[in-house]
């Protein structure tokens, strides 16, 4: 949990463990034993667990026995697709998946600009996001609006904020990710205009100077503090906004060498706490 030097909660995005090919129960165990407060699961892993005969109710009990929360899920449904047919199917998928998440006790799900959104404007996104939020809330699951730096539309923080404002849902929330902010050209200072209660969750990662912004890919992300991202400044802005929620370590490193899954999880937690610690931030303010 957060404290005076680290006023956030820690979370491990299951993507970080993908190279180890763990099932969802093993992912939960590794995250809990490493000391994280929560884990972000991926819908594909939950669906694979259920398809193999696993009980979602038992998985919920297992997470509780480990003392680890499941604050958010990563999903990909076409809620904003330009095709009405694809969008209809996307909402059917979203309803099915959010019912599973509700049974698991997971209170939120990511809603990125997945699908054909090339011709979508802010009003299009806003109308369908509002529809998605109403659907999710009817089941007790909150969609978090996510922007992707490489998307043709909804690729900057400023765009996401505009969509939230246009949606007419005053307490709707977004998902922040420094990698996507960098790739899409978002201004990190724009976080300073946000109130913390508009932020659902923050993905934590870093990126190197090379490859350059134009060609850098998800697999090039590095542990917090090992790249050039202004994480100290981001953490200060988050603190000032009043945000004290989860920072979720989301990496897509394809090979960790000889490091085991528990080693990677523990190392990532240490990097996370150091890169976003208040004493680190204070020390960086004079630089």
WOFEN-V376251 format. One record per run of one state. SS is the DSSP state (A for helix, B for strand, O for the rest). FROM is the first residue (numbers start at 1). TO is the last residue. Records with the same first field share a line. If there is no record, write none. Layout:
BEGIN
SS: FROM-TO, FROM-TO
END
This chain:
BEGIN
O: 1-8, 21-23, 35-37, 52-55, 67-68, 75-83, 105-107, 112-121, 138-141, 147-156, 168-172, 185-187, 194-195, 205-205, 208-217, 223-230, 242-245, 250-260, 276-277, 285-287
B: 9-13, 38-42, 69-74, 108-111, 142-146, 173-177, 199-204, 206-207, 221-222, 246-249
A: 14-20, 24-34, 43-51, 56-66, 84-104, 122-137, 157-167, 178-184, 188-193, 196-198, 218-220, 231-241, 261-275, 278-284
END
